[in-house]
Amino acid sequence: MPHLRFRGLPRETVKQISKPLVATLSPLVASPADQFTLEFIPSEFVHQGQVVGGYPIVEVLWLERPLEIQDKVAEQITMALRAQVGAAQDICVMFTWLNGRQYYENGSHFG
């Protein structure tokens, strides 16, 4: 059920990395590929009243997993994006843990 939200990237980049990224992440997190949700969120960055260039931000919402798995997932997401945006670009990956008792799918919670 991992849900990945992508900001600060073109839609085409998210589309291009979606299949290989999920294929890489699926065995790492022991979740079937069809349980992943990837969401493209158009965004603009603003600094001191001006629209400025941003950087890729990926938010991963999921049930808690060990830090070593989280580290590997962050590394794989960063590597997938690095190939698209170049070595000099900052890439932010952040994780939000969902409590299974508060996450419902089709009316049933996971906890």
N, C-alpha and C positions, 0 to 999 in steps of 0.2 A: 503494500500500500504506500510505498514512498511517493510523495508528491513533490516535484521539483518545480519551482517558480523561477523563471529567467527574466531578468531586467537588464537594461543597458546593452542589449544586443539586437541586431537585426533579426527579424522573423526567420529569414532564410538560414541564418547560422544555427538557430535552434532546431530547425527542421533537419538540417544537414547532420548535426551531431546526434540527433535523437535515437536513431536505431542502433548505431554502434555503442553509444553511451549506455543505453539500457542493457544491451547484450553484455557489456562489461560489468555493470553494477549488479545485475540480477543474481549471479552466483555469489558475489561478495556479501550481499545482504540476505541471501537465502529467501528471495521473494521472486515469484514467477514474473517474467517480463510483462505479461498482460496486467499485472497489478500495479505497474508504475503509471503515474500521471505526470506529464510534462506540460507546463503552462507557460505560454509566452505572454508577457505583460509589457506592452509599450510604455516607455517612460521617458521623461525629460529630467535633466538635472539642472538645478538652479543654484547660482552662487551670487550673492550680493545683487540681487535683482536682475541678473542676466542668465539666460539659458546657456549652459556650458556643456562641453563634452563629458560624458560619464564613463563608467567602466562597468564591466560585467558583474552582476550580483546574482548569485544563485542561492535561493532559500530552499532548504530541504526540510520538509515536514514529515516526521515518521515516528514510529514507536521506538522507544529508547533501545539503543544497541551499544555494545562495548566500544570504548574509545578507540581501540585499534581498528575496528571496522569503520568507525566514523572517519578516522584519519585516512584510511585507504579510499573511502568514497570521495572525500575532499580532494585527494591527490588525483583520482581518476577524472573527476569533473574539471579540475584545473588543467590537467594535461589535454583533455578534449578541447577545451576552450583556447588553451595556449596555441594550439595548432591553427586556430582560426584568427586570433587577435594579435599574435606576436609576443615576443619575449618581454618587451618593455611594458606591456599593459598590466596594470593591477587587476587581479581577479579576486572577488570576495565570495566565499562560500560560507553560509551560516546554517546552523541546524536548530530546529525547533522540535522538541520532543512532545509527542502527543500521548496523553494518558489513555490507555485502551478503554477505560470506563467512560471516557468523555468523547470518544471517537465512534461514530455510528455509521454503519453501512447498511442500507436497506432496513433501517429501523432497529438493528441489533448492534450492541457495542462489542468491543474487542476484549474487554477486561473481566 
